Amino acid sequence: MSQFRPTTSPPVTPGVTGGPRRGPLRVLWRHRWPLLFVSPFFVLFAIFALYPIFFSLYLSFHEWRGIGPMRPAGLANYTRLFGDRIFWNSMLNSVILFFIYVPIMTFMAVVIATVLHGKFLKLQGMWRAIIFMPHLTSMVAAGFTFRLILDTHSGFANQAFQWLGLSPVPWLDDVWWARISLGLLMIWAWLGYNTIIMLAGLQTIPTEVNEAAAVDGATRSQVFWRITVPLLKPVILFAVTLSIIGTFQLFTEPYILTGGGPMRATETPVMQIFSSTFANLRFGYAAAMSYVYFVTIVVLAIVQFKLVTRGDR
């Protein structure tokens, strides 16, 4: 008879499936050196990003002038904000400015990108650098330059109009002309950036699609409107979404060019937040403005995305 011998299970190695799982502390200790090398990013992110976000949210429920103790205010800052005509007028200014320059700039970016993408154009690298160069210019310098050009009395634009026998234009002294002037500055500064985005989108479109349309007898305008633009729709949506965020975040351009005038016609929400914080020392109220402003941008971006993508379903 064979003698029965109990079988022994092999030793269990920690960390292997079926064995006892490692605790989180042991896993962190094992990866201590990689975590140590990436920790500066997370420390700086927590100090300069997370902490300001949570502190400003806490501050929005208090009254504080920058020094001294904070006084709890509850929802008073938010209730006062919803009746603040100046703040909501700055939001309306951003919406008006968006419709003044973004459609024109986006259309021009698509057209210029299509030209730069064409095989018939020589020295494409040079032209792409030239069209992108204004975006690299300091907005402070560009704002002062446009202010000198568009000055009502001594600006180069009105002097040129006088040479042509035309009446001068109140570029910076009239409500709507000031908005148009700011729109011209924004088109000059951001056209190259949006053109590069559109150009990157065009490079993802297979060339066979345009060649097949040309073989079928489609003209260049038909290829542009019926093939290029529909295929660029996601890229255009991305660029317009960035333009929404950028328009509501404007500060340097209107601050230098118009100072928010005339009659607060070019004052943006960021300028109003800046004024409430550093001119009026209402830190809690400015924090409440910031969060209402942030929620408004998110809602507008979502609505715009839903409206544009509704036909694709």
Summary of the structure (lengths in Angstrom):
residues: 313
radius of gyration: 28.6
end to end distance: 76.5
largest distance: 124.0
contacts: 852
relative contact order: 0.12
helix: 70%
strand: 1%
